[in-house]
Amino acid sequence: MLQETHTARVLRLRGDLGVWFVILLELLTFAILFVAYAFARNREPALFEAGQATLDLHSGALNTVLLITGSWCVARAVQAVRSDASRAAGHWLLGALGCGGGFVVVKLEEYAAKAQAWSDMGDNTFYMLYFMLTGFHFLHVVVGMLALAYLWWRTQQGAYSRDHCHALETGAAFWHMVDLLWIVLFPLVYVLR
């Protein structure tokens, strides 16, 4: 007689629940900013069209590629740790940090090119919202990079394994949120006319 054995499979949310609440709060905050941007654009379409024409679409597209590639690297790092390949995970995290660093450099160059617009921000709704949205996102990229740097350091120490990668999953969730926000922000601010 064959006896069936059923293995209970426990589904769980990857990462720390507290960070998921932070992610939800951040997504709601950005949603409010996106809605404010849409309403302002609807009220002043000519101003927004003129402002968007001054943005470098190629820089925005490059930053999109950098963040998507960075997210891919983070996902590969988590996958590597789950396969008990901490050394490979460290390399993937360095790749993600490199992509984040590339984003920061490109964005800072873009901000430098918009120095005059920064001083006109109080008189120009487009630039006020542009700097608010991209600046707030930029801050999240920097925080995400600090988290990734810490996770890389802990990975180098052998802190993570197949059965112990909760912190790495938490950092990955935050980084993916940063990527997701840019995927919405880029077309909204740079592309849609």
N, C-alpha and C positions, 0 to 999 in steps of 0.2 A: 504494500500500500504506500503510495506516494503522499507525502505530507507537504502541503504548500507552506512556504514560509513567506511572510510578508515583512519586508523591511520598511519601517516607518520612515518616510522622508520628510524631514523638517524643512520647511521653507522659511528663509529669514531674509531680512533686508540687509544687503551688504553695507558694511560701514556702521558708524555710530549713529544712533537715533537722534542724539542732540544735534549732530551736524546736518542730518536730514531736515530738522526743524529750521536750522539756519539757512539751508538751501531753499526751503520753501519760503521763508521770509525774504530772502534776497530775490527770488523769482517774482514774488508779489511786488516788491519795491520796484524792480525793473519794469514790471508790467504797468505800474502806475506811470512811470517815466515814459514808457513807450506810448501809452494812451495820451499823455500830456503832449508829447511830440506830435502825434497824429492830429490832435485838436488844433494845436498851434499852426501846424502846416496847412490845415484846412482853412484857417482864418487868414493866413498870409502866404498864399501859394507862390507869389512872385518872389518874395524875400527868401523863401526856402529853396526855390529853384536856383536863385542866384547864389545862395550860400553853398548848395550842393555842387554847383558848377566849379567852385573853388577847391573842392576836395580832390585828393589824388586817388582815383579809383584803383590804380595799380597797387598803391600802398595798402589800401584796404583789402584787396584781393590777396596780396602776399601775406598779410596778417591772418587772413582766413585760413590759408594753406598752412601757415605756421601753427596756428592753434589746433586745427584738425589733426595735423601730424603729431603735435604734442600729445593730444588725447590718445591717438593710436599708440604712441610710445608708452604712455601710462597704462593703457589696457594690456599691452605686452608685458610690462613689468609685473602687473598683478598675475597674469597668466604664468610668467616665469616663476614667481614665488610659489604659486600653487603646484608647480612641477618640481619644487625644491631646487630651483636654479637661481639662487640668490645673486651670484656673480652676474648672470645675464640680466637679472632684474635691475641691478645697479646700473648697468650700461643703458638700459631702456630709460631709466629715470634721468640719467645724464642727457640722453637725447631729448626728453621732454623739457628739461631745464634749458637746453640749448634753443629749443623752439620758443620757449617763453622769453628767453633773453633776446632772441631775434625780434619777437613781437615788441618788446620794450624799446629796442633801438629804433625800429621803424616808426613806432608811435611817437617817440620823442622827437625824431626828425620831422614828423608831420606837425607836431605841436610847435616846433621852432619855426616852421614855415608859416604858421598861423599866429605868430606873435602879435601882429597888428590886430588881428581879429579878437585876440584875447582882451586887448584894451578897449575894443568896441563892443564887448560882450553885453554890457548893460543896455546898449541901444539896439541890439540885434538879437531877436528871439531865437533865430536859427543857431547862431554861434553860442548863445547861452545854453541851449539844449544840447548842442553838439559837444561842448566841453563838459557839461554835466554828465551826459550819458557815457561818452568815451572816457572821461576822467574817472568816473565811478567804476567803470569796467577795468580801466588800467590799474586801479588800486586792487581790484580782485585778482588780476593777473599777478601782481607783485606778491600778494598774500599767498596765492596758490604756489608761486615759485618758492617762497620761504617754506611752505609745507612740503613741497617736493624735495627741497634741499635737506630738510630734516629727515624725511623718509629715506632718501638716498644714504645719508649718514648712518641711519639705523640698519639699513640693508647691508651696508659694508661691515657692520658689526655682527651680522648674522641674526638679527633680531626677529626675522620673519621666516615662516616656513608654511608648508601646506596647511597645517592645522592652526597656524597663528599668523594671520595676515589681516586682521581686523583693522589695524591702524592704516595699513596701506590701502585697503578698500575705502576707508573713510577719506583719505587724501585724494584718491582717484575720483570719488564721487564729487568732491568739491571742484577738482580740476575740470571734470566733464561739464559741471554747471557753468564754469567760466567760458568754456568752449561753446556751449549751447547759447549762452547770452550773446556772444559775438555773432553766432550764426543768424540770430534775429536782428541784432544791431546793425551789422554790415549792410544788408539789403535795405533796411528801413532808412538809414541815414545816408548811405553812399549811393544806392542804386535806384530805388523807387522814385519815380518822378511824377 
